[in-house]
């Protein structure tokens, strides 16, 4: 008996199907922006949705974030998890929203989910490192994650803004480590005098 492979029985999807889906999703997103109603997600087929359509949905959700509708965007991306629970970008967007809202613990958890699904994504690594700097008393943990992200990005220009941010964070974290070392050494210096 042969094992059934995941996704092997999905229907063929034509470019027209994707266009129709994207148009429907865009209309639904506009309705969602107006009303906050997520019922349109019920009609979408979890894990049967073409990857191109999920990517289009992720891009539309990103527009919500850029427009400042963070709470609605979070609901939207939480609904998209049902469509594609293995899409690291969805978790990265959820984390990004939480990060913007200064919910660093929630952001950390979603960045970790994204990193688990795609451990070589430099954006996730750098953002996770920044989040770790915000919640961890030991800056070296976050610094390590940021350095990993910078290394993964290499010289790829599409990551330049993230690398620059990561480098700024490393400098600030090193200053924090130095301050912590001076503060720890201060009592010992007083005893010597």
C-alpha positions as protocol buffer text, in pm:
chain_id: "A"
residue {
  index: 1
  type: UNK
  ca { x: 0 y: 0 z: 0 }
}
residue {
  index: 2
  type: UNK
  ca { x: 153 y: 331 z: -104 }
}
residue {
  index: 3
  type: UNK
  ca { x: 148 y: 626 z: 129 }
}
residue {
  index: 4
  type: UNK
  ca { x: -55 y: 920 z: 12 }
}
residue {
  index: 5
  type: UNK
  ca { x: 161 y: 1227 z: -37 }
}
residue {
  index: 6
  type: UNK
  ca { x: 33 y: 1556 z: 101 }
}
residue {
  index: 7
  type: UNK
  ca { x: -125 y: 1784 z: -157 }
}
residue {
  index: 8
  type: UNK
  ca { x: -125 y: 1517 z: -431 }
}
residue {
  index: 9
  type: UNK
  ca { x: -504 y: 1517 z: -465 }
}
residue {
  index: 10
  type: UNK
  ca { x: -546 y: 1892 z: -497 }
}
residue {
  index: 11
  type: UNK
  ca { x: -739 y: 2007 z: -801 }
}
residue {
  index: 12
  type: UNK
  ca { x: -549 y: 2162 z: -1090 }
}
residue {
  index: 13
  type: UNK
  ca { x: -539 y: 2537 z: -1056 }
}
residue {
  index: 14
  type: UNK
  ca { x: -534 y: 2759 z: -1361 }
}
residue {
  index: 15
  type: UNK
  ca { x: -405 y: 3116 z: -1377 }
}
residue {
  index: 16
  type: UNK
  ca { x: -769 y: 3223 z: -1417 }
}
residue {
  index: 17
  type: UNK
  ca { x: -858 y: 3046 z: -1093 }
}
residue {
  index: 18
  type: UNK
  ca { x: -584 y: 3238 z: -915 }
}
residue {
  index: 19
  type: UNK
  ca { x: -698 y: 3568 z: -1066 }
}
residue {
  index: 20
  type: UNK
  ca { x: -1057 y: 3497 z: -960 }
}
residue {
  index: 21
  type: UNK
  ca { x: -944 y: 3401 z: -612 }
}
residue {
  index: 22
  type: UNK
  ca { x: -725 y: 3711 z: -580 }
}
residue {
  index: 23
  type: UNK
  ca { x: -1008 y: 3938 z: -697 }
}
residue {
  index: 24
  type: UNK
  ca { x: -1247 y: 3776 z: -451 }
}
residue {
  index: 25
  type: UNK
  ca { x: -990 y: 3799 z: -173 }
}
residue {
  index: 26
  type: UNK
  ca { x: -924 y: 4166 z: -250 }
}
residue {
  index: 27
  type: UNK
  ca { x: -1297 y: 4242 z: -236 }
}
residue {
  index: 28
  type: UNK
  ca { x: -1322 y: 4050 z: 90 }
}
residue {
  index: 29
  type: UNK
  ca { x: -1023 y: 4236 z: 233 }
}
residue {
  index: 30
  type: UNK
  ca { x: -1183 y: 4569 z: 148 }
}
residue {
  index: 31
  type: UNK
  ca { x: -1500 y: 4454 z: 324 }
}
residue {
  index: 32
  type: UNK
  ca { x: -1290 y: 4338 z: 618 }
}
residue {
  index: 33
  type: UNK
  ca { x: -1121 y: 4680 z: 639 }
}
residue {
  index: 34
  type: UNK
  ca { x: -1462 y: 4846 z: 657 }
}
residue {
  index: 35
  type: UNK
  ca { x: -1637 y: 4605 z: 894 }
}
residue {
  index: 36
  type: UNK
  ca { x: -1376 y: 4385 z: 1061 }
}
residue {
  index: 37
  type: UNK
  ca { x: -1579 y: 4083 z: 947 }
}
residue {
  index: 38
  type: UNK
  ca { x: -1365 y: 3771 z: 899 }
}
residue {
  index: 39
  type: UNK
  ca { x: -1642 y: 3542 z: 772 }
}
residue {
  index: 40
  type: UNK
  ca { x: -1493 y: 3551 z: 422 }
}
residue {
  index: 41
  type: UNK
  ca { x: -1217 y: 3322 z: 549 }
}
residue {
  index: 42
  type: UNK
  ca { x: -1475 y: 3046 z: 600 }
}
residue {
  index: 43
  type: UNK
  ca { x: -1516 y: 3007 z: 224 }
}
residue {
  index: 44
  type: UNK
  ca { x: -1145 y: 2955 z: 163 }
}
residue {
  index: 45
  type: UNK
  ca { x: -1014 y: 2602 z: 167 }
}
residue {
  index: 46
  type: UNK
  ca { x: -740 y: 2538 z: 424 }
}
residue {
  index: 47
  type: UNK
  ca { x: -430 y: 2382 z: 266 }
}
residue {
  index: 48
  type: UNK
  ca { x: -614 y: 2358 z: -66 }
}
residue {
  index: 49
  type: UNK
  ca { x: -558 y: 2720 z: -149 }
}
residue {
  index: 50
  type: UNK
  ca { x: -301 y: 2770 z: -426 }
}
residue {
  index: 51
  type: UNK
  ca { x: 31 y: 2901 z: -291 }
}
residue {
  index: 52
  type: UNK
  ca { x: 9 y: 3203 z: -521 }
}
residue {
  index: 53
  type: UNK
  ca { x: -326 y: 3294 z: -368 }
}
residue {
  index: 54
  type: UNK
  ca { x: -191 y: 3261 z: -14 }
}
residue {
  index: 55
  type: UNK
  ca { x: 102 y: 3486 z: -110 }
}
residue {
  index: 56
  type: UNK
  ca { x: -142 y: 3739 z: -252 }
}
residue {
  index: 57
  type: UNK
  ca { x: -341 y: 3722 z: 72 }
}
residue {
  index: 58
  type: UNK
  ca { x: -21 y: 3775 z: 273 }
}
residue {
  index: 59
  type: UNK
  ca { x: 63 y: 4079 z: 58 }
}
residue {
  index: 60
  type: UNK
  ca { x: -284 y: 4223 z: 113 }
}
residue {
  index: 61
  type: UNK
  ca { x: -245 y: 4172 z: 486 }
}
residue {
  index: 62
  type: UNK
  ca { x: 86 y: 4355 z: 470 }
}
residue {
  index: 63
  type: UNK
  ca { x: -102 y: 4651 z: 324 }
}
residue {
  index: 64
  type: UNK
  ca { x: -323 y: 4655 z: 633 }
}
residue {
  index: 65
  type: UNK
  ca { x: -13 y: 4676 z: 852 }
}
residue {
  index: 66
  type: UNK
  ca { x: 141 y: 4953 z: 642 }
}
residue {
  index: 67
  type: UNK
  ca { x: -188 y: 5145 z: 663 }
}
residue {
  index: 68
  type: UNK
  ca { x: -175 y: 5121 z: 1042 }
}
residue {
  index: 69
  type: UNK
  ca { x: -469 y: 4884 z: 1096 }
}
residue {
  index: 70
  type: UNK
  ca { x: -269 y: 4668 z: 1335 }
}
residue {
  index: 71
  type: UNK
  ca { x: -554 y: 4504 z: 1527 }
}
residue {
  index: 72
  type: UNK
  ca { x: -744 y: 4423 z: 1208 }
}
residue {
  index: 73
  type: UNK
  ca { x: -424 y: 4303 z: 1042 }
}
residue {
  index: 74
  type: UNK
  ca { x: -353 y: 4073 z: 1335 }
}
residue {
  index: 75
  type: UNK
  ca { x: -702 y: 3920 z: 1306 }
}
residue {
  index: 76
  type: UNK
  ca { x: -653 y: 3888 z: 931 }
}
residue {
  index: 77
  type: UNK
  ca { x: -319 y: 3706 z: 961 }
}
residue {
  index: 78
  type: UNK
  ca { x: -454 y: 3486 z: 1241 }
}
residue {
  index: 79
  type: UNK
  ca { x: -723 y: 3378 z: 993 }
}
residue {
  index: 80
  type: UNK
  ca { x: -461 y: 3315 z: 725 }
}
residue {
  index: 81
  type: UNK
  ca { x: -288 y: 3066 z: 956 }
}
residue {
  index: 82
  type: UNK
  ca { x: -590 y: 2843 z: 893 }
}
residue {
  index: 83
  type: UNK
  ca { x: -523 y: 2859 z: 518 }
}
residue {
  index: 84
  type: UNK
  ca { x: -156 y: 2776 z: 539 }
}
residue {
  index: 85
  type: UNK
  ca { x: -28 y: 2688 z: 887 }
}
residue {
  index: 86
  type: UNK
  ca { x: 318 y: 2615 z: 744 }
}
residue {
  index: 87
  type: UNK
  ca { x: 372 y: 2960 z: 591 }
}
residue {
  index: 88
  type: UNK
  ca { x: 647 y: 3128 z: 791 }
}
residue {
  index: 89
  type: UNK
  ca { x: 564 y: 3471 z: 650 }
}
residue {
  index: 90
  type: UNK
  ca { x: 223 y: 3465 z: 816 }
}
residue {
  index: 91
  type: UNK
  ca { x: 384 y: 3407 z: 1156 }
}
residue {
  index: 92
  type: UNK
  ca { x: 647 y: 3671 z: 1082 }
}
residue {
  index: 93
  type: UNK
  ca { x: 371 y: 3924 z: 1009 }
}
residue {
  index: 94
  type: UNK
  ca { x: 187 y: 3826 z: 1329 }
}
residue {
  index: 95
  type: UNK
  ca { x: 512 y: 3877 z: 1520 }
}
residue {
  index: 96
  type: UNK
  ca { x: 583 y: 4206 z: 1344 }
}
residue {
  index: 97
  type: UNK
  ca { x: 242 y: 4340 z: 1445 }
}
residue {
  index: 98
  type: UNK
  ca { x: 295 y: 4232 z: 1806 }
}
residue {
  index: 99
  type: UNK
  ca { x: 643 y: 4382 z: 1798 }
}
residue {
  index: 100
  type: UNK
  ca { x: 499 y: 4716 z: 1680 }
}
residue {
  index: 101
  type: UNK
  ca { x: 245 y: 4696 z: 1962 }
}
residue {
  index: 102
  type: UNK
  ca { x: 529 y: 4631 z: 2209 }
}
residue {
  index: 103
  type: UNK
  ca { x: 390 y: 4285 z: 2292 }
}
residue {
  index: 104
  type: UNK
  ca { x: 741 y: 4140 z: 2293 }
}
residue {
  index: 105
  type: UNK
  ca { x: 650 y: 3802 z: 2444 }
}
residue {
  index: 106
  type: UNK
  ca { x: 382 y: 3737 z: 2180 }
}
residue {
  index: 107
  type: UNK
  ca { x: 617 y: 3865 z: 1910 }
}
residue {
  index: 108
  type: UNK
  ca { x: 894 y: 3636 z: 2034 }
}
residue {
  index: 109
  type: UNK
  ca { x: 662 y: 3334 z: 2017 }
}
residue {
  index: 110
  type: UNK
  ca { x: 553 y: 3408 z: 1660 }
}
residue {
  index: 111
  type: UNK
  ca { x: 906 y: 3491 z: 1545 }
}
residue {
  index: 112
  type: UNK
  ca { x: 1010 y: 3152 z: 1687 }
}
residue {
  index: 113
  type: UNK
  ca { x: 731 y: 2982 z: 1489 }
}
residue {
  index: 114
  type: UNK
  ca { x: 847 y: 3162 z: 1175 }
}
residue {
  index: 115
  type: UNK
  ca { x: 1209 y: 3069 z: 1242 }
}
residue {
  index: 116
  type: UNK
  ca { x: 1116 y: 2705 z: 1302 }
}
residue {
  index: 117
  type: UNK
  ca { x: 947 y: 2697 z: 960 }
}
residue {
  index: 118
  type: UNK
  ca { x: 1228 y: 2886 z: 784 }
}
residue {
  index: 119
  type: UNK
  ca { x: 1550 y: 2901 z: 988 }
}
residue {
  index: 120
  type: UNK
  ca { x: 1744 y: 3070 z: 707 }
}
residue {
  index: 121
  type: UNK
  ca { x: 1527 y: 3381 z: 676 }
}
residue {
  index: 122
  type: UNK
  ca { x: 1749 y: 3676 z: 771 }
}
residue {
  index: 123
  type: UNK
  ca { x: 1455 y: 3910 z: 835 }
}
residue {
  index: 124
  type: UNK
  ca { x: 1307 y: 3675 z: 1094 }
}
residue {
  index: 125
  type: UNK
  ca { x: 1645 y: 3619 z: 1260 }
}
residue {
  index: 126
  type: UNK
  ca { x: 1719 y: 3991 z: 1293 }
}
residue {
  index: 127
  type: UNK
  ca { x: 1368 y: 4077 z: 1413 }
}
residue {
  index: 128
  type: UNK
  ca { x: 1374 y: 3789 z: 1661 }
}
residue {
  index: 129
  type: UNK
  ca { x: 1709 y: 3912 z: 1791 }
}
residue {
  index: 130
  type: UNK
  ca { x: 1570 y: 4263 z: 1838 }
}
residue {
  index: 131
  type: UNK
  ca { x: 1274 y: 4121 z: 2024 }
}
residue {
  index: 132
  type: UNK
  ca { x: 1508 y: 3917 z: 2243 }
}
residue {
  index: 133
  type: UNK
  ca { x: 1700 y: 4234 z: 2328 }
}
residue {
  index: 134
  type: UNK
  ca { x: 1374 y: 4385 z: 2450 }
}
residue {
  index: 135
  type: UNK
  ca { x: 1275 y: 4097 z: 2680 }
}
residue {
  index: 136
  type: UNK
  ca { x: 1603 y: 3940 z: 2787 }
}
residue {
  index: 137
  type: UNK
  ca { x: 1830 y: 4063 z: 3064 }
}
residue {
  index: 138
  type: UNK
  ca { x: 2123 y: 3910 z: 2876 }
}
residue {
  index: 139
  type: UNK
  ca { x: 2177 y: 4108 z: 2554 }
}
residue {
  index: 140
  type: UNK
  ca { x: 2420 y: 3852 z: 2415 }
}
residue {
  index: 141
  type: UNK
  ca { x: 2135 y: 3613 z: 2329 }
}
residue {
  index: 142
  type: UNK
  ca { x: 1967 y: 3870 z: 2106 }
}
residue {
  index: 143
  type: UNK
  ca { x: 2302 y: 3980 z: 1966 }
}
residue {
  index: 144
  type: UNK
  ca { x: 2379 y: 3623 z: 1859 }
}
residue {
  index: 145
  type: UNK
  ca { x: 2045 y: 3593 z: 1676 }
}
residue {
  index: 146
  type: UNK
  ca { x: 2098 y: 3928 z: 1500 }
}
residue {
  index: 147
  type: UNK
  ca { x: 2450 y: 3828 z: 1396 }
}
residue {
  index: 148
  type: UNK
  ca { x: 2307 y: 3505 z: 1254 }
}
residue {
  index: 149
  type: UNK
  ca { x: 2054 y: 3706 z: 1051 }
}
residue {
  index: 150
  type: UNK
  ca { x: 2321 y: 3941 z: 920 }
}
residue {
  index: 151
  type: UNK
  ca { x: 2535 y: 3644 z: 816 }
}
residue {
  index: 152
  type: UNK
  ca { x: 2239 y: 3483 z: 640 }
}
residue {
  index: 153
  type: UNK
  ca { x: 2164 y: 3806 z: 454 }
}
residue {
  index: 154
  type: UNK
  ca { x: 2517 y: 3829 z: 319 }
}
residue {
  index: 155
  type: UNK
  ca { x: 2551 y: 4102 z: 60 }
}
residue {
  index: 156
  type: UNK
  ca { x: 2202 y: 4055 z: -83 }
}
residue {
  index: 157
  type: UNK
  ca { x: 2073 y: 4409 z: -142 }
}
residue {
  index: 158
  type: UNK
  ca { x: 1712 y: 4315 z: -66 }
}
residue {
  index: 159
  type: UNK
  ca { x: 1814 y: 4270 z: 297 }
}
residue {
  index: 160
  type: UNK
  ca { x: 2025 y: 4586 z: 323 }
}
residue {
  index: 161
  type: UNK
  ca { x: 1778 y: 4776 z: 541 }
}
residue {
  index: 162
  type: UNK
  ca { x: 1751 y: 4481 z: 781 }
}
residue {
  index: 163
  type: UNK
  ca { x: 2127 y: 4438 z: 797 }
}
residue {
  index: 164
  type: UNK
  ca { x: 2168 y: 4809 z: 874 }
}
residue {
  index: 165
  type: UNK
  ca { x: 1908 y: 4783 z: 1150 }
}
residue {
  index: 166
  type: UNK
  ca { x: 2078 y: 4472 z: 1284 }
}
residue {
  index: 167
  type: UNK
  ca { x: 2418 y: 4644 z: 1290 }
}
residue {
  index: 168
  type: UNK
  ca { x: 2268 y: 4939 z: 1481 }
}
residue {
  index: 169
  type: UNK
  ca { x: 2114 y: 4700 z: 1731 }
}
residue {
  index: 170
  type: UNK
  ca { x: 2447 y: 4520 z: 1781 }
}
residue {
  index: 171
  type: UNK
  ca { x: 2624 y: 4850 z: 1856 }
}
residue {
  index: 172
  type: UNK
  ca { x: 2355 y: 4947 z: 2109 }
}
residue {
  index: 173
  type: UNK
  ca { x: 2361 y: 4601 z: 2268 }
}
residue {
  index: 174
  type: UNK
  ca { x: 2741 y: 4608 z: 2302 }
}
residue {
  index: 175
  type: UNK
  ca { x: 2711 y: 4945 z: 2476 }
}
residue {
  index: 176
  type: UNK
  ca { x: 2458 y: 4790 z: 2711 }
}
residue {
  index: 177
  type: UNK
  ca { x: 2690 y: 4497 z: 2784 }
}
residue {
  index: 178
  type: UNK
  ca { x: 2974 y: 4741 z: 2859 }
}
residue {
  index: 179
  type: UNK
  ca { x: 2749 y: 4940 z: 3095 }
}
residue {
  index: 180
  type: UNK
  ca { x: 2646 y: 4619 z: 3270 }
}
residue {
  index: 181
  type: UNK
  ca { x: 3011 y: 4518 z: 3310 }
}
residue {
  index: 182
  type: UNK
  ca { x: 3100 y: 4860 z: 3455 }
}
residue {
  index: 183
  type: UNK
  ca { x: 2806 y: 4845 z: 3695 }
}
residue {
  index: 184
  type: UNK
  ca { x: 2910 y: 4498 z: 3808 }
}
residue {
  index: 185
  type: UNK
  ca { x: 3272 y: 4610 z: 3857 }
}
residue {
  index: 186
  type: UNK
  ca { x: 3181 y: 4928 z: 4049 }
}
residue {
  index: 187
  type: UNK
  ca { x: 3128 y: 4760 z: 4391 }
}
residue {
  index: 188
  type: UNK
  ca { x: 3462 y: 4583 z: 4358 }
}
residue {
  index: 189
  type: UNK
  ca { x: 3635 y: 4912 z: 4279 }
}
residue {
  index: 190
  type: UNK
  ca { x: 3483 y: 5075 z: 4589 }
}
residue {
  index: 191
  type: UNK
  ca { x: 3614 y: 4792 z: 4810 }
}
residue {
  index: 192
  type: UNK
  ca { x: 3968 y: 4843 z: 4679 }
}
residue {
  index: 193
  type: UNK
  ca { x: 3968 y: 5206 z: 4789 }
}
